[in-house]
Amino acid sequence: MKTIYRSSRPDSEFSIVKVAGEIYAIDQDTLVGGWGKYHVDRTSIFQAGSDEFISVTEDGNVTPIEAPVVGVVFFGDFDFVDDFDDLF
């Protein structure tokens, strides 16, 4: 796993990673205690921090953007597991 991007917020676990040639957004849900991943198979917009928005392509290009009105991938769209080691 190669980290391409990490949230600028120190207490955030949000990252964009590359695993076996595929791009994923990963984050930890502190309420549930599990880890979530989202397969980036097309250009997607994420809220990486409270006021940190990024656009991510399926090739792993990350671009900071202004806060969008629509089109953000919500954390609820991630697939969750209990342990980080079980993400991939």
N, CA, C and O atoms as CSV, one atom per row, in Angstrom:
chain,resi,resn,atom,element,x,y,z
A,1,MET,N,N,0.848,-1.167,0.000
A,1,MET,CA,C,0.000,0.000,0.000
A,1,MET,C,C,0.898,1.235,0.000
A,1,MET,O,O,1.806,1.351,0.822
A,2,LYS,N,N,0.634,2.161,-0.934
A,2,LYS,CA,C,1.382,3.405,-1.025
A,2,LYS,C,C,0.432,4.572,-0.748
A,2,LYS,O,O,-0.606,4.701,-1.397
A,3,THR,N,N,0.790,5.413,0.212
A,3,THR,CA,C,-0.027,6.583,0.519
A,3,THR,C,C,0.267,7.682,-0.491
A,3,THR,O,O,1.414,8.091,-0.668
A,4,ILE,N,N,-0.792,8.156,-1.152
A,4,ILE,CA,C,-0.678,9.212,-2.146
A,4,ILE,C,C,-1.006,10.569,-1.516
A,4,ILE,O,O,-0.424,11.590,-1.882
A,5,TYR,N,N,-1.942,10.565,-0.567
A,5,TYR,CA,C,-2.408,11.810,0.049
A,5,TYR,C,C,-2.867,11.506,1.455
A,5,TYR,O,O,-3.460,10.457,1.706
A,6,ARG,N,N,-2.602,12.407,2.369
A,6,ARG,CA,C,-3.090,12.294,3.746
A,6,ARG,C,C,-3.706,13.626,4.128
A,6,ARG,O,O,-3.179,14.683,3.782
A,7,SER,N,N,-4.819,13.575,4.840
A,7,SER,CA,C,-5.495,14.790,5.283
A,7,SER,C,C,-4.536,15.688,6.052
A,7,SER,O,O,-3.675,15.204,6.787
A,8,SER,N,N,-4.688,16.981,5.882
A,8,SER,CA,C,-3.847,17.938,6.601
A,8,SER,C,C,-4.259,18.069,8.066
A,8,SER,O,O,-3.518,18.631,8.872
A,9,ARG,N,N,-5.430,17.556,8.409
A,9,ARG,CA,C,-5.901,17.619,9.793
A,9,ARG,C,C,-5.166,16.575,10.628
A,9,ARG,O,O,-5.247,15.387,10.316
A,10,PRO,N,N,-4.454,16.977,11.675
A,10,PRO,CA,C,-3.623,16.042,12.449
A,10,PRO,C,C,-4.385,14.865,13.080
A,10,PRO,O,O,-3.820,13.783,13.242
A,11,ASP,N,N,-5.644,15.065,13.430
A,11,ASP,CA,C,-6.403,14.002,14.084
A,11,ASP,C,C,-7.205,13.158,13.091
A,11,ASP,O,O,-8.027,12.339,13.501
A,12,SER,N,N,-6.975,13.351,11.799
A,12,SER,CA,C,-7.711,12.612,10.775
A,12,SER,C,C,-6.899,11.426,10.274
A,12,SER,O,O,-5.675,11.497,10.170
A,13,GLU,N,N,-7.590,10.341,9.965
A,13,GLU,CA,C,-6.959,9.161,9.371
A,13,GLU,C,C,-7.271,9.071,7.879
A,13,GLU,O,O,-6.941,8.073,7.238
A,14,PHE,N,N,-7.910,10.114,7.314
A,14,PHE,CA,C,-8.294,10.082,5.905
A,14,PHE,C,C,-7.064,10.083,5.009
A,14,PHE,O,O,-6.181,10.929,5.150
A,15,SER,N,N,-7.014,9.130,4.087
A,15,SER,CA,C,-5.894,9.020,3.147
A,15,SER,C,C,-6.398,8.539,1.795
A,15,SER,O,O,-7.448,7.907,1.685
A,16,ILE,N,N,-5.615,8.859,0.770
A,16,ILE,CA,C,-5.790,8.267,-0.552
A,16,ILE,C,C,-4.590,7.344,-0.732
A,16,ILE,O,O,-3.444,7.763,-0.571
A,17,VAL,N,N,-4.860,6.085,-1.068
A,17,VAL,CA,C,-3.786,5.097,-1.184
A,17,VAL,C,C,-3.894,4.347,-2.506
A,17,VAL,O,O,-4.944,4.315,-3.148
A,18,LYS,N,N,-2.765,3.743,-2.890
A,18,LYS,CA,C,-2.728,2.888,-4.074
A,18,LYS,C,C,-2.384,1.488,-3.616
A,18,LYS,O,O,-1.376,1.278,-2.940
A,19,VAL,N,N,-3.228,0.517,-3.986
A,19,VAL,CA,C,-3.034,-0.878,-3.623
A,19,VAL,C,C,-3.210,-1.716,-4.886
A,19,VAL,O,O,-4.271,-1.695,-5.509
A,20,ALA,N,N,-2.185,-2.440,-5.252
A,20,ALA,CA,C,-2.217,-3.310,-6.429
A,20,ALA,C,C,-2.719,-2.563,-7.669
A,20,ALA,O,O,-3.502,-3.099,-8.453
A,21,GLY,N,N,-2.261,-1.331,-7.833
A,21,GLY,CA,C,-2.619,-0.538,-9.003
A,21,GLY,C,C,-3.967,0.151,-8.940
A,21,GLY,O,O,-4.334,0.861,-9.876
A,22,GLU,N,N,-4.716,-0.039,-7.859
A,22,GLU,CA,C,-6.037,0.579,-7.692
A,22,GLU,C,C,-5.967,1.690,-6.655
A,22,GLU,O,O,-5.164,1.628,-5.724
A,23,ILE,N,N,-6.812,2.708,-6.816
A,23,ILE,CA,C,-6.838,3.861,-5.918
A,23,ILE,C,C,-8.027,3.734,-4.958
A,23,ILE,O,O,-9.143,3.420,-5.372
A,24,TYR,N,N,-7.771,3.981,-3.678
A,24,TYR,CA,C,-8.802,3.917,-2.647
A,24,TYR,C,C,-8.699,5.124,-1.722
A,24,TYR,O,O,-7.612,5.647,-1.479
A,25,ALA,N,N,-9.845,5.553,-1.215
A,25,ALA,CA,C,-9.898,6.483,-0.089
A,25,ALA,C,C,-10.126,5.614,1.130
A,25,ALA,O,O,-10.978,4.725,1.105
A,26,ILE,N,N,-9.377,5.857,2.201
A,26,ILE,CA,C,-9.590,5.100,3.435
A,26,ILE,C,C,-9.732,6.082,4.593
A,26,ILE,O,O,-9.159,7.171,4.571
A,27,ASP,N,N,-10.485,5.693,5.580
A,27,ASP,CA,C,-10.689,6.527,6.767
A,27,ASP,C,C,-11.182,5.646,7.897
A,27,ASP,O,O,-11.731,4.567,7.673
A,28,GLN,N,N,-10.978,6.124,9.113
A,28,GLN,CA,C,-11.440,5.392,10.289
A,28,GLN,C,C,-12.663,6.085,10.853
A,28,GLN,O,O,-12.688,7.310,10.974
A,29,ASP,N,N,-13.666,5.314,11.195
A,29,ASP,CA,C,-14.871,5.825,11.837
A,29,ASP,C,C,-14.703,5.644,13.331
A,29,ASP,O,O,-14.778,4.523,13.834
A,30,THR,N,N,-14.476,6.733,14.041
A,30,THR,CA,C,-14.235,6.634,15.481
A,30,THR,C,C,-15.497,6.278,16.253
A,30,THR,O,O,-15.403,5.744,17.358
A,31,LEU,N,N,-16.672,6.558,15.705
A,31,LEU,CA,C,-17.911,6.197,16.401
A,31,LEU,C,C,-18.129,4.694,16.370
A,31,LEU,O,O,-18.474,4.090,17.386
A,32,VAL,N,N,-17.928,4.089,15.205
A,32,VAL,CA,C,-18.117,2.646,15.059
A,32,VAL,C,C,-16.836,1.903,15.413
A,32,VAL,O,O,-16.876,0.763,15.874
A,33,GLY,N,N,-15.701,2.559,15.193
A,33,GLY,CA,C,-14.420,1.940,15.494
A,33,GLY,C,C,-13.836,1.141,14.360
A,33,GLY,O,O,-12.804,0.491,14.531
A,34,GLY,N,N,-14.467,1.172,13.207
A,34,GLY,CA,C,-13.978,0.400,12.065
A,34,GLY,C,C,-13.292,1.273,11.039
A,34,GLY,O,O,-13.277,2.500,11.145
A,35,TRP,N,N,-12.729,0.620,10.053
A,35,TRP,CA,C,-12.059,1.297,8.942
A,35,TRP,C,C,-12.915,1.171,7.703
A,35,TRP,O,O,-13.545,0.138,7.474
A,36,GLY,N,N,-12.938,2.236,6.896
A,36,GLY,CA,C,-13.703,2.217,5.663
A,36,GLY,C,C,-12.812,2.471,4.466
A,36,GLY,O,O,-11.809,3.179,4.551
A,37,LYS,N,N,-13.200,1.879,3.347
A,37,LYS,CA,C,-12.471,2.140,2.104
A,37,LYS,C,C,-13.477,2.409,1.000
A,37,LYS,O,O,-14.597,1.898,1.013
A,38,TYR,N,N,-13.052,3.222,0.045
A,38,TYR,CA,C,-13.881,3.551,-1.102
A,38,TYR,C,C,-13.009,3.421,-2.341
A,38,TYR,O,O,-11.997,4.111,-2.458
A,39,HIS,N,N,-13.387,2.543,-3.269
A,39,HIS,CA,C,-12.637,2.337,-4.498
A,39,HIS,C,C,-12.907,3.511,-5.439
A,39,HIS,O,O,-14.055,3.768,-5.803
A,40,VAL,N,N,-11.855,4.215,-5.826
A,40,VAL,CA,C,-11.987,5.359,-6.729
A,40,VAL,C,C,-11.852,4.835,-8.160
A,40,VAL,O,O,-10.745,4.642,-8.661
A,41,ASP,N,N,-12.994,4.609,-8.804
A,41,ASP,CA,C,-12.978,4.088,-10.171
A,41,ASP,C,C,-13.364,5.151,-11.198
A,41,ASP,O,O,-13.450,4.867,-12.393
A,42,ARG,N,N,-13.595,6.366,-10.727
A,42,ARG,CA,C,-13.851,7.530,-11.575
A,42,ARG,C,C,-13.513,8.765,-10.740
A,42,ARG,O,O,-13.380,8.657,-9.521
A,43,THR,N,N,-13.373,9.913,-11.353
A,43,THR,CA,C,-13.061,11.123,-10.597
A,43,THR,C,C,-14.126,11.338,-9.527
A,43,THR,O,O,-15.322,11.365,-9.816
A,44,SER,N,N,-13.667,11.491,-8.280
A,44,SER,CA,C,-14.566,11.615,-7.128
A,44,SER,C,C,-14.101,12.758,-6.245
A,44,SER,O,O,-12.919,13.102,-6.224
A,45,ILE,N,N,-15.045,13.344,-5.516
A,45,ILE,CA,C,-14.758,14.445,-4.604
A,45,ILE,C,C,-14.939,13.948,-3.177
A,45,ILE,O,O,-15.926,13.284,-2.858
A,46,PHE,N,N,-13.968,14.281,-2.316
A,46,PHE,CA,C,-14.011,13.866,-0.915
A,46,PHE,C,C,-13.822,15.065,0.001
A,46,PHE,O,O,-13.139,16.030,-0.341
A,47,GLN,N,N,-14.436,14.982,1.161
A,47,GLN,CA,C,-14.152,15.935,2.225
A,47,GLN,C,C,-13.118,15.266,3.115
A,47,GLN,O,O,-13.443,14.367,3.890
A,48,ALA,N,N,-11.873,15.708,2.999
A,48,ALA,CA,C,-10.771,15.079,3.718
A,48,ALA,C,C,-10.598,15.651,5.118
A,48,ALA,O,O,-9.906,15.058,5.946
A,49,GLY,N,N,-11.206,16.778,5.391
A,49,GLY,CA,C,-11.156,17.434,6.693
A,49,GLY,C,C,-12.327,18.389,6.776
A,49,GLY,O,O,-13.126,18.471,5.843
A,50,SER,N,N,-12.441,19.110,7.876
A,50,SER,CA,C,-13.609,19.969,8.060
A,50,SER,C,C,-13.789,20.977,6.936
A,50,SER,O,O,-14.920,21.239,6.525
A,51,ASP,N,N,-12.713,21.545,6.434
A,51,ASP,CA,C,-12.807,22.482,5.310
A,51,ASP,C,C,-11.795,22.120,4.219
A,51,ASP,O,O,-11.283,22.994,3.518
A,52,GLU,N,N,-11.521,20.851,4.091
A,52,GLU,CA,C,-10.529,20.336,3.149
A,52,GLU,C,C,-11.230,19.416,2.145
A,52,GLU,O,O,-11.655,18.315,2.496
A,53,PHE,N,N,-11.347,19.867,0.909
A,53,PHE,CA,C,-11.995,19.097,-0.140
A,53,PHE,C,C,-10.978,18.784,-1.225
A,53,PHE,O,O,-10.145,19.621,-1.573
A,54,ILE,N,N,-11.055,17.567,-1.756
A,54,ILE,CA,C,-10.123,17.162,-2.812
A,54,ILE,C,C,-10.880,16.437,-3.920
A,54,ILE,O,O,-11.908,15.802,-3.689
A,55,SER,N,N,-10.343,16.552,-5.116
A,55,SER,CA,C,-10.813,15.782,-6.255
A,55,SER,C,C,-9.754,14.721,-6.523
A,55,SER,O,O,-8.561,15.024,-6.566
A,56,VAL,N,N,-10.193,13.471,-6.705
A,56,VAL,CA,C,-9.274,12.357,-6.916
A,56,VAL,C,C,-9.676,11.619,-8.184
A,56,VAL,O,O,-10.838,11.247,-8.352
A,57,THR,N,N,-8.707,11.407,-9.081
A,57,THR,CA,C,-8.981,10.651,-10.301
A,57,THR,C,C,-8.686,9.177,-10.063
A,57,THR,O,O,-8.045,8.810,-9.078
A,58,GLU,N,N,-9.160,8.344,-10.975
A,58,GLU,CA,C,-8.916,6.906,-10.875
A,58,GLU,C,C,-7.441,6.571,-11.062
A,58,GLU,O,O,-7.019,5.454,-10.762
A,59,ASP,N,N,-6.647,7.533,-11.559
A,59,ASP,CA,C,-5.198,7.348,-11.701
A,59,ASP,C,C,-4.427,7.798,-10.459
A,59,ASP,O,O,-3.210,7.622,-10.387
A,60,GLY,N,N,-5.132,8.381,-9.476
A,60,GLY,CA,C,-4.490,8.809,-8.245
A,60,GLY,C,C,-4.043,10.254,-8.223
A,60,GLY,O,O,-3.299,10.650,-7.326
A,61,ASN,N,N,-4.475,11.052,-9.183
A,61,ASN,CA,C,-4.164,12.478,-9.152
A,61,ASN,C,C,-5.092,13.170,-8.160
A,61,ASN,O,O,-6.314,13.072,-8.267
A,62,VAL,N,N,-4.499,13.872,-7.192
A,62,VAL,CA,C,-5.258,14.544,-6.141
A,62,VAL,C,C,-5.118,16.050,-6.329
A,62,VAL,O,O,-4.010,16.569,-6.462
A,63,THR,N,N,-6.262,16.749,-6.338
A,63,THR,CA,C,-6.275,18.192,-6.498
A,63,THR,C,C,-7.129,18.812,-5.407
A,63,THR,O,O,-8.308,18.478,-5.292
A,64,PRO,N,N,-6.560,19.718,-4.592
A,64,PRO,CA,C,-7.383,20.450,-3.621
A,64,PRO,C,C,-8.382,21.338,-4.376
A,64,PRO,O,O,-8.030,21.958,-5.380
A,65,ILE,N,N,-9.611,21.394,-3.895
A,65,ILE,CA,C,-10.643,22.208,-4.542
A,65,ILE,C,C,-11.406,22.998,-3.482
A,65,ILE,O,O,-11.294,22.722,-2.288
A,66,GLU,N,N,-12.170,23.968,-3.926
A,66,GLU,CA,C,-13.071,24.696,-3.042
A,66,GLU,C,C,-14.225,23.773,-2.663
A,66,GLU,O,O,-14.506,22.800,-3.364
A,67,ALA,N,N,-14.875,24.073,-1.578
A,67,ALA,CA,C,-15.995,23.250,-1.107
A,67,ALA,C,C,-17.089,23.181,-2.172
A,67,ALA,O,O,-17.654,24.209,-2.545
A,68,PRO,N,N,-17.390,21.983,-2.662
A,68,PRO,CA,C,-18.438,21.845,-3.679
A,68,PRO,C,C,-19.825,21.836,-3.042
A,68,PRO,O,O,-19.976,21.564,-1.851
A,69,VAL,N,N,-20.810,22.131,-3.839
A,69,VAL,CA,C,-22.180,22.099,-3.357
A,69,VAL,C,C,-22.752,20.690,-3.466
A,69,VAL,O,O,-23.518,20.258,-2.604
A,70,VAL,N,N,-22.383,19.982,-4.514
A,70,VAL,CA,C,-22.885,18.614,-4.735
A,70,VAL,C,C,-21.732,17.722,-5.157
A,70,VAL,O,O,-20.666,18.203,-5.542
A,71,GLY,N,N,-21.957,16.429,-5.081
A,71,GLY,CA,C,-21.014,15.476,-5.642
A,71,GLY,C,C,-19.981,14.913,-4.688
A,71,GLY,O,O,-19.069,14.215,-5.130
A,72,VAL,N,N,-20.087,15.189,-3.395
A,72,VAL,CA,C,-19.114,14.673,-2.437
A,72,VAL,C,C,-19.449,13.222,-2.099
A,72,VAL,O,O,-20.608,12.886,-1.858
A,73,VAL,N,N,-18.420,12.362,-2.083
A,73,VAL,CA,C,-18.603,10.979,-1.643
A,73,VAL,C,C,-18.723,11.006,-0.122
A,73,VAL,O,O,-17.806,11.462,0.561
A,74,PHE,N,N,-19.827,10.531,0.405
A,74,PHE,CA,C,-20.051,10.552,1.842
A,74,PHE,C,C,-19.411,9.341,2.514
A,74,PHE,O,O,-19.267,8.281,1.903
A,75,PHE,N,N,-19.036,9.510,3.760
A,75,PHE,CA,C,-18.389,8.445,4.509
A,75,PHE,C,C,-19.260,7.196,4.556
A,75,PHE,O,O,-18.739,6.083,4.616
A,76,GLY,N,N,-20.554,7.365,4.532
A,76,GLY,CA,C,-21.460,6.226,4.534
A,76,GLY,C,C,-21.370,5.381,3.269
A,76,GLY,O,O,-21.875,4.259,3.239
A,77,ASP,N,N,-20.730,5.908,2.221
A,77,ASP,CA,C,-20.553,5.162,0.978
A,77,ASP,C,C,-19.348,4.226,1.024
A,77,ASP,O,O,-19.147,3.428,0.109
A,78,PHE,N,N,-18.543,4.320,2.086
A,78,PHE,CA,C,-17.354,3.485,2.232
A,78,PHE,C,C,-17.773,2.074,2.663
A,78,PHE,O,O,-18.828,1.899,3.273
A,79,ASP,N,N,-16.954,1.079,2.350
A,79,ASP,CA,C,-17.141,-0.293,2.823
A,79,ASP,C,C,-16.345,-0.431,4.112
A,79,ASP,O,O,-15.163,-0.088,4.140
A,80,PHE,N,N,-16.962,-0.923,5.174
A,80,PHE,CA,C,-16.326,-0.958,6.489
A,80,PHE,C,C,-15.879,-2.348,6.914
A,80,PHE,O,O,-16.519,-3.350,6.594
A,81,VAL,N,N,-14.763,-2.389,7.644
A,81,VAL,CA,C,-14.244,-3.589,8.291
A,81,VAL,C,C,-13.832,-3.211,9.700
A,81,VAL,O,O,-13.686,-2.025,9.999
A,82,ASP,N,N,-13.642,-4.182,10.567
A,82,ASP,CA,C,-13.292,-3.899,11.952
A,82,ASP,C,C,-11.826,-3.540,12.146
A,82,ASP,O,O,-11.489,-2.772,13.047
A,83,ASP,N,N,-10.962,-4.085,11.317
A,83,ASP,CA,C,-9.524,-3.957,11.527
A,83,ASP,C,C,-8.859,-3.432,10.254
A,83,ASP,O,O,-9.197,-3.856,9.149
A,84,PHE,N,N,-7.918,-2.511,10.417
A,84,PHE,CA,C,-7.199,-1.936,9.279
A,84,PHE,C,C,-6.597,-3.013,8.392
A,84,PHE,O,O,-6.628,-2.893,7.167
A,85,ASP,N,N,-6.056,-4.050,8.986
A,85,ASP,CA,C,-5.409,-5.117,8.213
A,85,ASP,C,C,-6.373,-5.879,7.316
A,85,ASP,O,O,-5.938,-6.603,6.421
A,86,ASP,N,N,-7.678,-5.729,7.541
A,86,ASP,CA,C,-8.683,-6.426,6.741
A,86,ASP,C,C,-9.215,-5.572,5.584
A,86,ASP,O,O,-10.117,-6.009,4.869
A,87,LEU,N,N,-8.671,-4.358,5.384
A,87,LEU,CA,C,-9.193,-3.480,4.338
A,87,LEU,C,C,-9.014,-4.057,2.938
A,87,LEU,O,O,-9.895,-3.911,2.091
A,88,PHE,N,N,-7.882,-4.711,2.689
A,88,PHE,CA,C,-7.575,-5.142,1.322
A,88,PHE,C,C,-7.352,-6.637,1.244
A,88,PHE,O,O,-7.084,-7.165,0.165
